[in-house]
Each structure stands twice: as C-alpha cells, then as structure tokens.
Amino acid sequence: MLKMNRHYRLLARLLLVLVLIGVCCHIAEACPGCKDALAENDPNHARMVRGYFWSILFMMGMPFALVGTFGAYCYLEVRRRRFGQQGFGQQGSGQQEDETAG
C-alpha cells in the first residue's frame, strides 16, 4: 500500500510538471532574432534565417556524429583485438601439434 502511494505521488508530480510546461509554453517562444527575421521579408533576413536553419541542423547532428564516431572506433578496436587473439590461438595450437608429431 505504501508503494502505491509513492507511485501516485510520483505520477502526480510528473503530471503537475507537464501541466506547468504546457501552460508556460507561450513564454518559451522562438529566439527573438528568428522571430524578427521571419517577420521581415527582405532578402537579407532570408539569408539570416537560412543561417539559423543550418546552424541548428549542425548543432543537432554533432552529438550523434561524435557518439557514432567514438562507438565505431571502439567497435573496430574490439573486433581487431578479437581477430588478433583468435589468429594467435590458432597459430599456437598448430605449432604444438607439429612438435608432438615430430
């Protein structure tokens, strides 16, 4: 029964946070530079908006690129070591068989 009350309190807090985020959402509008640039229709502001667009894409993609590169490096190192250990073990067992036979 006590665990149920904890779960209900946690759920109530989570719902309260979500409701507050939903209510305060109008406060968290886009950055003023983007908002003002979109309101204007001259070509200089259009280039600035394109600059914001590409900078946002770059910032969103960079963490994935870094983690992916690090993960690929670790995977290849582990794979290289496993391949090296398997090759070494096979060579060593072949030499022992030759020595016992001769």
C-alpha positions in Angstrom: 0.0 0.0 0.0 2.9 2.3 0.8 4.5 1.7 -2.6 1.2 2.5 -4.3 1.1 5.9 -2.6 4.7 6.6 -3.7 3.8 5.8 -7.2 0.7 8.0 -7.1 2.7 10.9 -5.7 5.4 10.5 -8.4 2.7 10.4 -11.1 1.0 13.4 -9.6 4.3 15.4 -9.6 5.0 14.3 -13.2 1.6 15.4 -14.3 2.0 18.7 -12.5 5.3 19.4 -14.2 3.8 18.5 -17.6 0.8 20.8 -17.0 3.1 23.7 -16.0 5.2 23.1 -19.1 2.1 23.2 -21.2 0.8 26.4 -19.5 4.1 28.2 -19.7 4.7 27.1 -23.3 3.7 30.5 -24.7 6.6 32.0 -22.7 9.2 29.8 -24.4 8.8 31.1 -28.0 11.5 31.1 -30.6 14.5 33.3 -30.1 13.8 36.9 -30.8 16.3 37.0 -33.7 14.5 34.2 -35.5 11.1 35.7 -34.8 12.0 39.1 -36.0 13.8 37.7 -39.1 10.7 35.7 -40.1 8.5 38.8 -39.7 10.6 40.7 -42.3 10.5 39.8 -46.0 13.7 41.3 -47.3 16.5 39.1 -48.8 19.0 39.9 -46.1 16.7 38.5 -43.4 16.0 35.4 -45.5 19.7 34.6 -45.6 19.9 35.1 -41.9 17.0 32.6 -41.4 18.8 30.1 -43.6 21.9 30.6 -41.5 19.9 29.8 -38.3 18.4 26.8 -40.0 21.8 25.3 -40.9 23.4 26.2 -37.6 20.5 24.4 -35.8 20.9 21.3 -38.0 24.6 21.3 -37.4 24.2 21.6 -33.6 21.6 18.8 -33.6 23.7 16.4 -35.7 27.0 17.0 -34.0 26.3 14.9 -30.8 25.2 11.9 -33.0 28.3 12.3 -35.2 30.6 12.3 -32.2 29.0 9.4 -30.4 28.8 7.4 -33.6 32.4 8.0 -34.4 33.5 7.1 -30.9 31.3 4.0 -31.0 32.6 2.9 -34.4 36.2 3.3 -33.2 35.6 1.2 -30.1 33.8 -1.5 -32.1 36.6 -1.7 -34.6 39.2 -1.9 -31.9 37.4 -4.7 -30.1 36.9 -6.5 -33.3 40.6 -6.1 -34.3 41.7 -7.5 -30.8 39.3 -10.4 -31.0 40.6 -11.3 -34.5 44.2 -11.0 -33.3 43.6 -13.2 -30.3 41.8 -15.9 -32.5 44.6 -15.8 -35.0 47.3 -16.1 -32.3 45.5 -19.0 -30.6 45.2 -21.0 -33.8 48.8 -20.5 -34.7 50.0 -21.5 -31.3 47.9 -24.8 -31.3 49.3 -25.7 -34.7 52.9 -25.4 -33.6 52.3 -27.6 -30.6 50.8 -30.3 -32.8 53.8 -30.2 -35.1 56.2 -30.5 -32.2 54.4 -33.5 -30.7 54.2 -35.3 -34.1 57.9 -34.8 -34.9 
